[in-house]
Amino acid sequence: MCDTFVALPSATASGSLIFAKNSDREPNEAQAVVRVERKEDKGKMLKCTFIEIPQVRETFGVVLSKPFWMWGAEMGVNEHGVAIGNEAIFTKVKFNKKQPGLTGMDLLRLALERATTAETALEIITSLLAEYGQDACGGYRDRNFYYHNSFLIADPTGAWVLETAGREWVAERVRGVRSISNGLTIGEHYDLISPNAVNFAPEYSGRAKSGKPFHFANAYSAPFLTRMSGCAVRQAMTQAAAGQSKLSVARAMEILSSHHLPDADWMPHRASTRDVAMHATGLLSPSHTVGSMVAELRIAQPATVWLTGTSSPALSVFKPVFNNGTFLNSFIEPTAHPDDSFWWQAERLFRRAATQYPAIRTLVEEHRSRLQTEFLEQEKDFFSGATPNLAAYDELSARAFAQHRRQLLHALDDAEALPASGKPFAPFYHAFWRKQNRAVGLSVLR
């Protein structure tokens, strides 16, 4: 499950396009933040997650947030200011479960590495989709988790929504503010559509009544799985929240950190698929927000890519990174088990919040809020003065990650002294998290 939204320059406080996404995946599926440099590739083939495809001569530099084990990425921004996020969607089109295709995350990264504009990225994804399809497993430990994909694609001047079903697709140009979640949203009104989308649909949806316009979502959506994902509630929440007033980066971060209940009432064991900041609870809500990104795409200056580099955005802090910086080149990527990566260091604290949420939230909130305000002000000052040199981008990123790391480690030390009282009565929920922790060998308090 995931949520992605965008506000065009006319709908933002800064006059720059703002793009935001939560990546919701399996709780133990650590998410890496990486920077891949521009390169000229002389190799003839490129190994994606499951299949090889021909490589192009030149690829662009990208900042990505990606499942640690996968070639593709959940979200990212390239050196030209193109940003893309994808969503799992559930359709009536059947799968060939022998991994002959590209994952949605592969399609996303391929487009970022090859596109200079949002429209070019749209063309790249749809052409690759037509040639290779998307019959590829999207799950980590769950090897039966297959889905099709929708994409929100943006550059500093505009954005597109692309929704797919098998090799068929439909696209809509964004006007103002737009959000997507885990369901098809484009119906009768669209700007582009694949040549065979209308003719292919009757095999799955029955022929439309004579004279009625073609409706992509009605023709292809799988109603039960779409409803179970809770996407309608989340998509409505992000759409309304992002469009309430001129969107700021700070407000986008708050939206990604929000839950369906007020903060005073929300607890992790009460979480559900209606939460934008998702917290896994078990069978009916197995996904967890394992990474978050907000990007500000500027026409005349580099994009700022704000990444948590952690799970649980409501407990974390967004830090700025840049395509023209090299800070992420030496960043430790997480693995399948607890290690010295930033993601797993934060997770040692955040896992305690599963059973001690009010206490852990109290430990981190004051410092978290202060740090986020400082980082936003420092980044604003950074771009308001003279053009910074390349080293300055790395200094800003390194300082932010170092400060947040120190705050997390101090909070982790303080957590050692927390009493065991106050644990809510939710036996199935607690059993679920004990199982997750045992699976990776993570020892948490109580």
C-alpha positions as a Markdown table, in Angstrom:
| # | Residue | x | y | z |
|---|---|---|---|---|
| 1 | Met | 0.0 | 0.0 | 0.0 |
| 2 | Cys | 1.2 | 3.6 | -0.6 |
| 3 | Asp | 0.0 | 7.2 | -1.1 |
| 4 | Thr | 1.4 | 9.8 | -3.4 |
| 5 | Phe | 0.3 | 13.4 | -4.1 |
| 6 | Val | 1.5 | 16.4 | -6.0 |
| 7 | Ala | 0.7 | 20.1 | -6.1 |
| 8 | Leu | 1.6 | 22.1 | -9.2 |
| 9 | Pro | 3.5 | 25.5 | -8.8 |
| 10 | Ser | 0.2 | 27.4 | -8.9 |
| 11 | Ala | -1.0 | 25.5 | -5.9 |
| 12 | Thr | 2.0 | 25.8 | -3.6 |
| 13 | Ala | 3.2 | 28.4 | -1.2 |
| 14 | Ser | 6.7 | 28.6 | -2.7 |
| 15 | Gly | 5.7 | 28.6 | -6.4 |
| 16 | Ser | 7.6 | 25.4 | -6.9 |
| 17 | Leu | 6.1 | 22.0 | -7.6 |
| 18 | Ile | 5.8 | 19.8 | -4.5 |
| 19 | Phe | 5.7 | 16.0 | -4.7 |
| 20 | Ala | 5.2 | 13.6 | -1.8 |
| 21 | Lys | 5.0 | 9.8 | -1.2 |
| 22 | Asn | 4.9 | 7.2 | 1.5 |
| 23 | Ser | 6.2 | 3.8 | 0.7 |
| 24 | Asp | 4.2 | 1.1 | 2.5 |
| 25 | Arg | 5.6 | -2.4 | 2.4 |
| 26 | Glu | 6.4 | -5.4 | 4.6 |
| 27 | Pro | 7.6 | -4.2 | 8.1 |
| 28 | Asn | 11.0 | -6.0 | 7.8 |
| 29 | Glu | 11.6 | -4.8 | 4.3 |
| 30 | Ala | 14.2 | -2.1 | 5.0 |
| 31 | Gln | 14.3 | 0.7 | 2.5 |
| 32 | Ala | 17.6 | 2.1 | 1.2 |
| 33 | Val | 18.2 | 5.7 | 0.1 |
| 34 | Val | 20.8 | 5.7 | -2.7 |
| 35 | Arg | 22.3 | 8.1 | -5.2 |
| 36 | Val | 23.2 | 6.7 | -8.7 |
| 37 | Glu | 25.5 | 8.8 | -10.7 |
| 38 | Arg | 25.0 | 9.8 | -14.4 |
| 39 | Lys | 26.9 | 7.3 | -16.6 |
| 40 | Glu | 27.6 | 6.2 | -20.1 |
| 41 | Asp | 27.0 | 2.5 | -20.1 |
| 42 | Lys | 28.7 | 0.4 | -22.7 |
| 43 | Gly | 27.0 | -2.8 | -21.6 |
| 44 | Lys | 24.5 | -4.3 | -23.9 |
| 45 | Met | 22.1 | -5.6 | -21.2 |
| 46 | Leu | 20.7 | -4.3 | -17.9 |
| 47 | Lys | 19.7 | -6.7 | -15.1 |
| 48 | Cys | 16.5 | -5.4 | -13.5 |
| 49 | Thr | 14.8 | -7.2 | -10.6 |
| 50 | Phe | 13.9 | -10.4 | -12.5 |
| 51 | Ile | 14.7 | -9.9 | -16.2 |
| 52 | Glu | 17.3 | -8.3 | -18.4 |
| 53 | Ile | 16.6 | -5.6 | -21.0 |
| 54 | Pro | 18.8 | -3.6 | -23.3 |
| 55 | Gln | 20.6 | -0.7 | -21.7 |
| 56 | Val | 20.6 | 2.8 | -23.2 |
| 57 | Arg | 23.9 | 4.6 | -23.9 |
| 58 | Glu | 23.5 | 7.3 | -21.3 |
| 59 | Thr | 21.6 | 7.3 | -17.9 |
| 60 | Phe | 21.0 | 10.3 | -15.7 |
| 61 | Gly | 21.8 | 10.8 | -12.0 |
| 62 | Val | 19.1 | 9.8 | -9.6 |
| 63 | Val | 18.3 | 9.9 | -5.9 |
| 64 | Leu | 16.2 | 6.8 | -5.0 |
| 65 | Ser | 14.3 | 5.3 | -2.0 |
| 66 | Lys | 14.1 | 1.6 | -2.7 |
| 67 | Pro | 13.5 | -1.8 | -1.1 |
| 68 | Phe | 17.0 | -2.9 | -0.2 |
| 69 | Trp | 16.8 | -6.2 | -2.2 |
| 70 | Met | 15.3 | -4.8 | -5.4 |
| 71 | Trp | 16.9 | -3.1 | -8.5 |
| 72 | Gly | 13.9 | -0.9 | -8.9 |
| 73 | Ala | 12.7 | 1.9 | -6.6 |
| 74 | Glu | 9.5 | 3.1 | -4.9 |
| 75 | Met | 10.2 | 6.7 | -5.5 |
| 76 | Gly | 12.9 | 9.1 | -6.6 |
| 77 | Val | 14.0 | 12.3 | -8.3 |
| 78 | Asn | 16.6 | 12.6 | -11.2 |
| 79 | Glu | 19.0 | 15.3 | -12.0 |
| 80 | His | 16.5 | 17.0 | -14.4 |
| 81 | Gly | 13.9 | 17.4 | -11.6 |
| 82 | Val | 11.7 | 14.5 | -12.7 |
| 83 | Ala | 10.0 | 12.8 | -9.8 |
| 84 | Ile | 8.0 | 9.5 | -9.8 |
| 85 | Gly | 6.2 | 7.5 | -7.2 |
| 86 | Asn | 4.2 | 4.2 | -7.9 |
| 87 | Glu | 1.3 | 2.5 | -6.3 |
| 88 | Ala | 0.1 | -1.1 | -6.2 |
| 89 | Ile | -3.3 | -1.4 | -7.8 |
| 90 | Phe | -5.6 | -4.4 | -8.2 |
| 91 | Thr | -7.2 | -5.2 | -11.6 |
| 92 | Lys | -9.1 | -8.0 | -13.4 |
| 93 | Val | -6.1 | -8.7 | -15.7 |
| 94 | Lys | -4.5 | -12.1 | -14.9 |
| 95 | Phe | -0.9 | -12.7 | -14.1 |
| 96 | Asn | 1.8 | -15.0 | -15.6 |
| 97 | Lys | 3.5 | -15.8 | -12.3 |
| 98 | Lys | 6.8 | -16.9 | -13.8 |
| 99 | Gln | 8.5 | -13.5 | -13.5 |
| 100 | Pro | 8.7 | -12.7 | -17.2 |
| 101 | Gly | 8.2 | -8.9 | -16.8 |
| 102 | Leu | 9.3 | -5.7 | -15.1 |
| 103 | Thr | 8.1 | -4.7 | -11.6 |
| 104 | Gly | 6.4 | -1.3 | -11.2 |
| 105 | Met | 9.6 | -0.3 | -9.3 |
| 106 | Asp | 11.8 | -1.3 | -12.3 |
| 107 | Leu | 9.6 | 0.8 | -14.6 |
| 108 | Leu | 9.9 | 3.8 | -12.2 |
| 109 | Arg | 13.7 | 3.6 | -12.0 |
| 110 | Leu | 14.2 | 3.1 | -15.7 |
| 111 | Ala | 12.1 | 6.2 | -16.4 |
| 112 | Leu | 14.1 | 8.3 | -13.9 |
| 113 | Glu | 17.4 | 7.2 | -15.4 |
| 114 | Arg | 16.3 | 7.9 | -18.9 |
| 115 | Ala | 13.9 | 10.9 | -18.9 |
| 116 | Thr | 14.4 | 14.7 | -19.0 |
| 117 | Thr | 10.7 | 15.6 | -18.5 |
| 118 | Ala | 7.5 | 14.1 | -17.0 |
| 119 | Glu | 6.1 | 13.5 | -20.5 |
| 120 | Thr | 9.2 | 11.7 | -21.6 |
| 121 | Ala | 9.0 | 9.5 | -18.5 |
| 122 | Leu | 5.4 | 8.7 | -19.3 |
| 123 | Glu | 6.4 | 7.6 | -22.8 |
| 124 | Ile | 9.3 | 5.5 | -21.5 |
| 125 | Ile | 7.1 | 3.6 | -19.0 |
| 126 | Thr | 4.3 | 2.9 | -21.5 |
| 127 | Ser | 6.7 | 1.7 | -24.2 |
| 128 | Leu | 8.5 | -0.6 | -21.7 |
| 129 | Leu | 5.1 | -1.8 | -20.5 |
| 130 | Ala | 4.0 | -2.6 | -24.0 |
| 131 | Glu | 7.2 | -4.5 | -24.7 |
| 132 | Tyr | 7.8 | -6.4 | -21.4 |
| 133 | Gly | 4.6 | -6.2 | -19.4 |
| 134 | Gln | 4.6 | -6.2 | -15.6 |
| 135 | Asp | 4.1 | -9.8 | -14.7 |
| 136 | Ala | 6.5 | -9.7 | -11.8 |
| 137 | Cys | 6.1 | -10.3 | -8.1 |
| 138 | Gly | 6.1 | -7.1 | -6.0 |
| 139 | Gly | 6.4 | -8.8 | -2.6 |
| 140 | Tyr | 9.4 | -9.4 | -0.4 |
| 141 | Arg | 8.8 | -12.4 | 1.8 |
| 142 | Asp | 5.2 | -12.7 | 0.3 |
| 143 | Arg | 6.1 | -14.3 | -3.0 |
| 144 | Asn | 2.4 | -14.4 | -3.9 |
| 145 | Phe | 1.9 | -10.7 | -3.9 |
| 146 | Tyr | 1.3 | -9.6 | -7.5 |
| 147 | Tyr | -0.2 | -6.3 | -8.5 |
| 148 | His | -0.3 | -3.8 | -11.3 |
| 149 | Asn | 0.8 | -0.2 | -10.9 |
| 150 | Ser | -0.2 | 3.4 | -11.1 |
| 151 | Phe | 2.3 | 6.2 | -11.3 |
| 152 | Leu | 2.5 | 9.9 | -10.4 |
| 153 | Ile | 5.1 | 11.5 | -12.6 |
| 154 | Ala | 6.2 | 15.1 | -12.2 |
| 155 | Asp | 8.8 | 17.7 | -13.3 |
| 156 | Pro | 9.1 | 21.3 | -12.2 |
| 157 | Thr | 6.4 | 22.5 | -14.6 |
| 158 | Gly | 3.7 | 19.8 | -14.5 |
| 159 | Ala | 2.6 | 16.2 | -13.7 |
| 160 | Trp | 0.8 | 13.2 | -15.0 |
| 161 | Val | -1.2 | 10.3 | -13.5 |
| 162 | Leu | -0.6 | 7.0 | -15.3 |
| 163 | Glu | -2.7 | 4.0 | -14.4 |
| 164 | Thr | -2.2 | 0.5 | -15.8 |
| 165 | Ala | -3.9 | -2.9 | -16.1 |
| 166 | Gly | -1.6 | -5.5 | -17.6 |
| 167 | Arg | -0.1 | -3.8 | -20.7 |
| 168 | Glu | -3.0 | -1.4 | -21.0 |
| 169 | Trp | -2.9 | 2.1 | -19.6 |
| 170 | Val | -4.6 | 5.4 | -19.3 |
| 171 | Ala | -3.1 | 8.8 | -18.4 |
| 172 | Glu | -4.4 | 12.1 | -17.1 |
| 173 | Arg | -2.6 | 15.5 | -17.0 |
| 174 | Val | -2.6 | 16.9 | -13.5 |
| 175 | Arg | -4.4 | 20.2 | -12.9 |
| 176 | Gly | -3.8 | 21.9 | -9.6 |
| 177 | Val | -3.5 | 19.1 | -6.9 |
| 178 | Arg | -3.8 | 15.4 | -7.4 |
| 179 | Ser | -3.3 | 12.3 | -5.2 |
| 180 | Ile | -3.3 | 8.6 | -6.0 |
| 181 | Ser | -3.5 | 5.5 | -3.8 |
| 182 | Asn | -4.1 | 1.8 | -4.3 |
| 183 | Gly | -7.0 | 2.0 | -6.7 |
| 184 | Leu | -7.8 | 3.1 | -10.2 |
| 185 | Thr | -9.1 | 6.7 | -10.3 |
| 186 | Ile | -9.3 | 7.6 | -14.0 |
| 187 | Gly | -12.7 | 7.0 | -15.6 |
| 188 | Glu | -14.3 | 8.6 | -18.6 |
| 189 | His | -12.1 | 11.7 | -18.7 |
| 190 | Tyr | -8.4 | 11.2 | -19.7 |
| 191 | Asp | -5.8 | 12.7 | -22.0 |
| 192 | Leu | -4.1 | 9.6 | -23.3 |
| 193 | Ile | -5.0 | 5.9 | -23.5 |
| 194 | Ser | -3.2 | 2.8 | -24.9 |
| 195 | Pro | -4.4 | 1.8 | -28.4 |
| 196 | Asn | -6.0 | -1.5 | -27.2 |
| 197 | Ala | -7.3 | -0.5 | -23.8 |
| 198 | Val | -11.0 | -0.3 | -24.9 |
| 199 | Asn | -11.0 | -3.5 | -27.0 |
| 200 | Phe | -9.1 | -5.5 | -24.4 |
| 201 | Ala | -11.4 | -4.6 | -21.6 |
| 202 | Pro | -14.5 | -6.5 | -22.5 |
| 203 | Glu | -12.7 | -9.8 | -22.0 |
| 204 | Tyr | -12.5 | -8.9 | -18.3 |
| 205 | Ser | -15.4 | -6.6 | -17.6 |
| 206 | Gly | -18.2 | -7.5 | -20.1 |
| 207 | Arg | -19.2 | -5.2 | -22.9 |
| 208 | Ala | -20.3 | -1.8 | -22.0 |
| 209 | Lys | -23.9 | -0.8 | -22.8 |
| 210 | Ser | -24.2 | 0.7 | -26.2 |
| 211 | Gly | -23.6 | 4.4 | -26.2 |
| 212 | Lys | -22.0 | 4.7 | -22.8 |
| 213 | Pro | -18.5 | 6.2 | -22.7 |
| 214 | Phe | -15.6 | 3.9 | -21.8 |
| 215 | His | -14.6 | 4.1 | -18.1 |
| 216 | Phe | -11.1 | 2.7 | -17.5 |
| 217 | Ala | -11.5 | 2.3 | -13.7 |
| 218 | Asn | -14.9 | 0.5 | -14.0 |
| 219 | Ala | -13.6 | -1.7 | -16.8 |
| 220 | Tyr | -10.4 | -2.9 | -15.1 |
| 221 | Ser | -10.7 | -2.5 | -11.3 |
| 222 | Ala | -10.9 | -5.5 | -9.0 |
| 223 | Pro | -13.5 | -4.3 | -6.5 |
| 224 | Phe | -12.8 | -6.6 | -3.5 |
| 225 | Leu | -9.0 | -6.1 | -3.2 |
| 226 | Thr | -9.3 | -2.4 | -4.0 |
| 227 | Arg | -11.9 | -2.0 | -1.3 |
| 228 | Met | -9.8 | -4.0 | 1.2 |
| 229 | Ser | -6.8 | -1.8 | 0.6 |
| 230 | Gly | -8.6 | 1.2 | 2.1 |
| 231 | Cys | -7.4 | 3.3 | -0.8 |
| 232 | Ala | -10.5 | 5.4 | -1.2 |
| 233 | Val | -10.3 | 6.8 | 2.3 |
| 234 | Arg | -6.6 | 7.6 | 2.1 |
| 235 | Gln | -6.8 | 9.1 | -1.4 |
| 236 | Ala | -9.7 | 11.4 | -0.3 |
| 237 | Met | -7.7 | 12.4 | 2.7 |
| 238 | Thr | -4.5 | 13.3 | 0.9 |
| 239 | Gln | -6.4 | 15.0 | -1.9 |
| 240 | Ala | -8.4 | 17.2 | 0.5 |
| 241 | Ala | -5.4 | 17.9 | 2.8 |
| 242 | Ala | -3.0 | 18.9 | 0.0 |
| 243 | Gly | -5.7 | 21.1 | -1.6 |
| 244 | Gln | -6.9 | 23.0 | 1.5 |
| 245 | Ser | -4.6 | 25.9 | 0.9 |
| 246 | Lys | -1.3 | 26.7 | -0.8 |
| 247 | Leu | 0.7 | 23.6 | -0.1 |
| 248 | Ser | 4.1 | 23.9 | 1.7 |
| 249 | Val | 6.9 | 21.3 | 2.1 |
| 250 | Ala | 6.2 | 21.3 | 5.8 |
| 251 | Arg | 2.5 | 20.6 | 5.3 |
| 252 | Ala | 3.3 | 17.8 | 2.9 |
| 253 | Met | 5.4 | 16.2 | 5.6 |
| 254 | Glu | 2.5 | 16.5 | 8.0 |
| 255 | Ile | 0.1 | 14.8 | 5.6 |
| 256 | Leu | 2.5 | 11.9 | 5.1 |
| 257 | Ser | 2.7 | 11.5 | 8.9 |
| 258 | Ser | -1.1 | 11.6 | 9.5 |
| 259 | His | -3.4 | 8.9 | 10.8 |
| 260 | His | -7.2 | 8.5 | 10.5 |
| 261 | Leu | -7.7 | 9.2 | 14.2 |
| 262 | Pro | -6.7 | 12.3 | 16.1 |
| 263 | Asp | -3.2 | 12.1 | 17.7 |
| 264 | Ala | -4.8 | 11.9 | 21.2 |
| 265 | Asp | -6.8 | 8.8 | 20.2 |
| 266 | Trp | -4.4 | 7.0 | 17.8 |
| 267 | Met | -2.4 | 4.0 | 18.9 |
| 268 | Pro | -0.5 | 1.5 | 16.7 |
| 269 | His | -2.7 | -1.4 | 17.6 |
| 270 | Arg | -5.7 | 0.7 | 16.3 |
| 271 | Ala | -4.0 | 1.4 | 13.0 |
| 272 | Ser | -5.7 | 0.3 | 9.8 |
| 273 | Thr | -5.4 | 0.7 | 6.0 |
| 274 | Arg | -7.1 | 4.1 | 6.4 |
| 275 | Asp | -3.9 | 5.6 | 7.8 |
| 276 | Val | -1.7 | 7.6 | 5.5 |
| 277 | Ala | 1.2 | 6.9 | 7.8 |
| 278 | Met | 0.6 | 3.1 | 7.9 |
| 279 | His | 1.4 | 0.9 | 10.8 |
| 280 | Ala | 1.2 | -2.9 | 10.3 |
| 281 | Thr | -1.1 | -4.8 | 12.7 |
| 282 | Gly | -1.5 | -8.2 | 11.1 |
| 283 | Leu | -3.4 | -10.1 | 8.4 |
| 284 | Leu | -5.9 | -7.3 | 7.6 |
| 285 | Ser | -3.3 | -4.5 | 7.7 |
| 286 | Pro | 0.1 | -6.0 | 6.9 |
| 287 | Ser | 1.8 | -3.0 | 5.3 |
| 288 | His | 4.0 | -0.5 | 7.1 |
| 289 | Thr | 5.4 | 2.9 | 6.0 |
| 290 | Val | 9.1 | 2.0 | 5.6 |
| 291 | Gly | 10.2 | 5.2 | 3.8 |
| 292 | Ser | 8.9 | 8.6 | 3.0 |
| 293 | Met | 9.8 | 11.4 | 0.6 |
| 294 | Val | 8.9 | 15.0 | -0.1 |
| 295 | Ala | 10.5 | 16.7 | -3.1 |
| 296 | Glu | 10.4 | 20.4 | -4.1 |
| 297 | Leu | 11.1 | 20.6 | -7.8 |
| 298 | Arg | 12.4 | 24.0 | -9.0 |
| 299 | Ile | 12.9 | 25.4 | -12.5 |
| 300 | Ala | 16.1 | 27.4 | -12.0 |
| 301 | Gln | 17.7 | 25.6 | -9.0 |
| 302 | Pro | 18.3 | 21.9 | -8.0 |
| 303 | Ala | 15.4 | 19.9 | -6.5 |
| 304 | Thr | 15.5 | 19.3 | -2.7 |
| 305 | Val | 14.7 | 15.7 | -2.0 |
| 306 | Trp | 13.5 | 15.3 | 1.6 |
| 307 | Leu | 13.9 | 11.7 | 2.8 |
| 308 | Thr | 13.3 | 10.1 | 6.2 |
| 309 | Gly | 15.6 | 7.2 | 5.5 |
| 310 | Thr | 13.5 | 5.4 | 8.1 |
| 311 | Ser | 10.1 | 3.9 | 8.7 |
| 312 | Ser | 7.4 | 5.6 | 10.7 |
| 313 | Pro | 7.3 | 9.2 | 9.5 |
| 314 | Ala | 5.2 | 10.3 | 12.5 |
| 315 | Leu | 8.2 | 9.5 | 14.6 |
| 316 | Ser | 10.9 | 10.5 | 12.1 |
| 317 | Val | 12.5 | 13.6 | 10.5 |
| 318 | Phe | 12.8 | 14.4 | 6.8 |
| 319 | Lys | 16.4 | 15.3 | 5.8 |
| 320 | Pro | 17.5 | 17.1 | 2.6 |
| 321 | Val | 19.6 | 15.5 | -0.1 |
| 322 | Phe | 20.4 | 16.6 | -3.6 |
| 323 | Asn | 21.3 | 15.0 | -6.9 |
| 324 | Asn | 24.3 | 17.4 | -7.3 |
| 325 | Gly | 25.6 | 16.3 | -3.9 |
| 326 | Thr | 27.6 | 13.1 | -3.2 |
| 327 | Phe | 26.6 | 12.6 | 0.4 |
| 328 | Leu | 24.6 | 9.4 | -0.3 |
| 329 | Asn | 27.5 | 7.8 | -2.2 |
| 330 | Ser | 29.0 | 6.6 | 1.1 |
| 331 | Phe | 25.7 | 6.0 | 2.9 |
| 332 | Ile | 25.4 | 2.5 | 4.4 |
| 333 | Glu | 22.5 | 0.6 | 2.7 |
| 334 | Pro | 20.4 | -1.6 | 5.0 |
| 335 | Thr | 20.3 | -5.4 | 4.6 |
| 336 | Ala | 17.8 | -8.1 | 5.6 |
| 337 | His | 18.8 | -8.0 | 9.3 |
| 338 | Pro | 19.7 | -5.3 | 11.9 |
| 339 | Asp | 23.0 | -3.6 | 11.0 |
| 340 | Asp | 24.7 | -0.2 | 11.2 |
| 341 | Ser | 22.6 | 1.4 | 8.5 |
| 342 | Phe | 20.5 | 4.5 | 9.4 |
| 343 | Trp | 17.3 | 2.6 | 8.7 |
| 344 | Trp | 18.0 | -0.2 | 11.2 |
| 345 | Gln | 19.4 | 2.2 | 13.8 |
| 346 | Ala | 16.1 | 4.1 | 13.8 |
| 347 | Glu | 14.1 | 0.8 | 13.7 |
| 348 | Arg | 15.7 | -0.3 | 17.1 |
| 349 | Leu | 13.8 | 2.7 | 18.6 |
| 350 | Phe | 10.7 | 2.6 | 16.5 |
| 351 | Arg | 10.0 | -1.0 | 17.2 |
| 352 | Arg | 9.5 | -0.1 | 20.8 |
| 353 | Ala | 6.7 | 2.2 | 19.8 |
| 354 | Ala | 4.7 | -0.9 | 18.8 |
| 355 | Thr | 4.0 | -1.5 | 22.5 |
| 356 | Gln | 5.1 | 1.7 | 24.1 |
| 357 | Tyr | 3.8 | 4.3 | 21.6 |
| 358 | Pro | 2.9 | 7.2 | 24.0 |
| 359 | Ala | 6.1 | 7.0 | 25.9 |
| 360 | Ile | 8.3 | 6.7 | 22.7 |
| 361 | Arg | 6.4 | 9.5 | 21.0 |
| 362 | Thr | 7.0 | 11.7 | 24.1 |
| 363 | Leu | 10.7 | 10.9 | 24.0 |
| 364 | Val | 11.2 | 11.9 | 20.3 |
| 365 | Glu | 8.5 | 14.5 | 19.7 |
| 366 | Glu | 10.1 | 17.7 | 21.1 |
| 367 | His | 13.5 | 17.0 | 19.5 |
| 368 | Arg | 11.8 | 15.7 | 16.3 |
| 369 | Ser | 9.7 | 18.9 | 15.8 |
| 370 | Arg | 12.7 | 21.1 | 16.6 |
| 371 | Leu | 15.0 | 19.4 | 14.2 |
| 372 | Gln | 12.4 | 19.4 | 11.4 |
| 373 | Thr | 11.9 | 23.2 | 11.8 |
| 374 | Glu | 15.7 | 23.8 | 11.9 |
| 375 | Phe | 16.2 | 21.7 | 8.7 |
| 376 | Leu | 13.5 | 23.5 | 6.8 |
| 377 | Glu | 14.8 | 26.9 | 7.8 |
| 378 | Gln | 18.4 | 25.9 | 7.0 |
| 379 | Glu | 17.3 | 24.7 | 3.5 |
| 380 | Lys | 15.3 | 27.9 | 2.9 |
| 381 | Asp | 18.3 | 30.0 | 3.8 |
| 382 | Phe | 20.5 | 27.8 | 1.7 |
| 383 | Phe | 18.6 | 28.7 | -1.5 |
| 384 | Ser | 17.9 | 32.4 | -0.6 |
| 385 | Gly | 21.6 | 33.5 | -0.8 |
| 386 | Ala | 24.3 | 33.2 | -3.3 |
| 387 | Thr | 24.6 | 30.1 | -5.5 |
| 388 | Pro | 26.1 | 27.4 | -3.2 |
| 389 | Asn | 29.1 | 25.4 | -4.2 |
| 390 | Leu | 28.8 | 21.6 | -4.6 |
| 391 | Ala | 30.4 | 20.9 | -1.2 |
| 392 | Ala | 27.7 | 23.0 | 0.6 |
| 393 | Tyr | 25.0 | 20.5 | -0.6 |
| 394 | Asp | 26.9 | 17.7 | 1.1 |
| 395 | Glu | 27.5 | 19.7 | 4.3 |
| 396 | Leu | 23.8 | 20.4 | 4.6 |
| 397 | Ser | 22.8 | 16.8 | 4.1 |
| 398 | Ala | 25.5 | 15.4 | 6.4 |
| 399 | Arg | 24.7 | 17.8 | 9.2 |
| 400 | Ala | 21.0 | 16.9 | 9.1 |
| 401 | Phe | 21.6 | 13.1 | 9.1 |
| 402 | Ala | 24.2 | 13.4 | 11.9 |
| 403 | Gln | 21.9 | 15.5 | 14.1 |
| 404 | His | 19.0 | 13.1 | 13.6 |
| 405 | Arg | 21.1 | 10.1 | 14.3 |
| 406 | Arg | 22.3 | 11.6 | 17.6 |
| 407 | Gln | 18.7 | 12.4 | 18.6 |
| 408 | Leu | 17.7 | 8.8 | 17.8 |
| 409 | Leu | 20.6 | 7.3 | 19.8 |
| 410 | His | 19.8 | 9.5 | 22.8 |
| 411 | Ala | 16.1 | 8.5 | 22.7 |
| 412 | Leu | 17.1 | 4.9 | 22.5 |
| 413 | Asp | 19.2 | 5.3 | 25.6 |
| 414 | Asp | 16.3 | 6.9 | 27.4 |
| 415 | Ala | 14.0 | 4.1 | 26.3 |
| 416 | Glu | 16.0 | 1.7 | 28.4 |
| 417 | Ala | 14.6 | 3.4 | 31.5 |
| 418 | Leu | 11.0 | 3.3 | 30.5 |
| 419 | Pro | 8.6 | 1.2 | 32.7 |
| 420 | Ala | 6.9 | -1.7 | 31.2 |
| 421 | Ser | 3.4 | -0.5 | 32.3 |
| 422 | Gly | 0.8 | 0.8 | 29.9 |
| 423 | Lys | 1.0 | -1.9 | 27.3 |
| 424 | Pro | -2.4 | -2.1 | 25.6 |
| 425 | Phe | -4.4 | -5.3 | 25.6 |
| 426 | Ala | -4.0 | -6.5 | 22.0 |
| 427 | Pro | -2.7 | -10.1 | 22.0 |
| 428 | Phe | -2.9 | -10.8 | 18.3 |
| 429 | Tyr | -1.2 | -7.5 | 17.5 |
| 430 | His | 1.6 | -8.1 | 19.9 |
| 431 | Ala | 2.1 | -11.6 | 18.6 |
| 432 | Phe | 2.4 | -10.2 | 15.1 |
| 433 | Trp | 5.2 | -7.9 | 16.1 |
| 434 | Arg | 7.0 | -10.5 | 18.1 |
| 435 | Lys | 7.0 | -12.6 | 15.0 |
| 436 | Gln | 8.4 | -9.8 | 12.9 |
| 437 | Asn | 11.2 | -9.1 | 15.4 |
| 438 | Arg | 12.1 | -12.8 | 15.7 |
| 439 | Ala | 12.3 | -13.1 | 11.9 |
| 440 | Val | 15.1 | -10.6 | 11.7 |
| 441 | Gly | 16.7 | -11.3 | 15.1 |
| 442 | Leu | 15.8 | -7.9 | 16.5 |
| 443 | Ser | 15.8 | -7.7 | 20.2 |
| 444 | Val | 13.5 | -5.0 | 21.7 |
| 445 | Leu | 12.6 | -4.2 | 25.2 |
| 446 | Arg | 9.8 | -6.2 | 26.7 |
